[in-house]
Amino acid sequence: MSDKKIMIVNALLNVKEKEAFEYYSEHSVPLFKNAGAESIAKHKVEETLIGAEKIHVVSILEFPTRQAIKDVFESEAYKALLPFRDKAFMKLDVFIGN
C-alpha cells in the first residue's frame, strides 16, 4: 500500500500583484520539488457551475507522504514566503487527499 498523497490547490490570483506571484512561485516550487512533489495536473478554471466562489487555477501535486506536504508548509523557507503568498492570492485553498 502506497503512502502517497495528493495536494490539491484552488487559487484566485490577485491580478494586481503579478510580481508577488512570480516571486512566490519562483521560490516555492523548488521547496515542493525538494519534498518529492510531482505535478499531476494544473488547469485554468473557465467557469463556475455550482457555488459562489471564483477561482483561477486548480493544481494537483503528488507527494511521497502526507508529512512531506506538511513539512514544506512548516519550513522556515516557506514561512519566509508568506508575505508574497498573501499578496499574490485573493483566495488560496490547499487540501490533502488520497
C-alpha positions as CSV (number, residue, x, y, z in Angstrom):
1,M,0.0,0.0,0.0
2,S,1.4,3.4,-1.0
3,D,1.6,6.3,1.4
4,K,1.5,8.8,-1.5
5,K,-0.8,11.7,-1.0
6,I,-2.0,14.4,-3.3
7,M,-2.1,18.1,-2.6
8,I,-5.0,20.0,-4.3
9,V,-4.7,23.8,-4.7
10,N,-7.5,26.1,-5.6
11,A,-6.3,29.6,-6.2
12,L,-7.8,33.0,-7.0
13,L,-4.9,35.2,-8.1
14,N,-4.5,38.8,-7.3
15,V,-4.1,40.2,-10.8
16,K,-2.7,43.4,-9.3
17,E,0.2,41.6,-7.7
18,K,1.9,39.7,-10.5
19,E,5.4,40.4,-9.2
20,A,4.4,38.8,-5.8
21,F,3.0,35.8,-7.6
22,E,6.2,35.4,-9.7
23,Y,8.4,35.7,-6.6
24,Y,6.3,33.2,-4.6
25,S,6.2,30.7,-7.5
26,E,9.9,31.0,-8.2
27,H,10.8,30.3,-4.6
28,S,8.0,27.8,-3.5
29,V,8.2,25.4,-6.5
30,P,11.7,24.3,-5.6
31,L,10.6,23.6,-2.0
32,F,7.8,21.4,-3.2
33,K,10.1,19.6,-5.7
34,N,12.7,19.0,-2.9
35,A,9.9,17.4,-0.9
36,G,9.3,14.9,-3.7
37,A,6.3,16.6,-5.4
38,E,5.3,15.6,-8.9
39,S,2.8,17.7,-10.8
40,I,-0.2,15.7,-11.8
41,A,-2.4,18.5,-13.3
42,K,-2.7,22.2,-13.5
43,H,-5.7,23.8,-15.1
44,K,-7.2,27.3,-15.6
45,V,-10.8,27.4,-14.4
46,E,-13.1,28.8,-17.1
47,E,-16.5,28.7,-15.4
48,T,-18.0,28.0,-12.0
49,L,-21.1,25.7,-12.3
50,I,-22.0,25.3,-8.7
51,G,-21.0,27.7,-5.9
52,A,-20.3,31.3,-5.5
53,E,-16.5,31.1,-5.4
54,K,-14.5,32.1,-8.4
55,I,-11.1,30.6,-8.8
56,H,-8.5,30.9,-11.5
57,V,-6.3,27.8,-11.1
58,V,-6.6,24.2,-9.8
59,S,-3.3,22.3,-9.3
60,I,-2.8,18.8,-8.2
61,L,0.6,17.5,-7.0
62,E,1.6,14.1,-5.7
63,F,3.9,13.7,-2.7
64,P,5.5,10.6,-1.2
65,T,3.7,11.1,2.1
66,R,1.3,13.4,4.0
67,Q,4.2,14.5,6.2
68,A,6.2,15.7,3.2
69,I,3.4,18.1,2.3
70,K,3.2,19.4,5.9
71,D,7.0,19.7,6.2
72,V,7.0,22.2,3.3
73,F,4.4,24.4,4.9
74,E,6.0,24.2,8.3
75,S,9.5,25.0,7.0
76,E,11.2,28.3,7.7
77,A,11.9,28.7,4.0
78,Y,8.2,28.5,3.2
79,K,7.2,30.8,6.1
80,A,9.5,33.4,4.6
81,L,7.3,33.4,1.5
82,L,4.1,34.1,3.4
83,P,4.1,37.9,2.7
84,F,4.4,37.2,-1.0
85,R,1.8,34.5,-0.9
86,D,-0.6,36.8,0.9
87,K,-0.2,39.5,-1.8
88,A,-0.2,37.0,-4.7
89,F,-3.6,35.4,-3.9
90,M,-7.0,36.8,-3.2
91,K,-8.0,33.3,-2.1
92,L,-5.9,30.1,-1.7
93,D,-7.2,26.7,-0.5
94,V,-4.9,23.8,-0.1
95,F,-6.2,20.2,0.6
96,I,-4.6,16.8,1.2
97,G,-6.2,13.8,-0.4
98,N,-5.6,10.2,-1.4
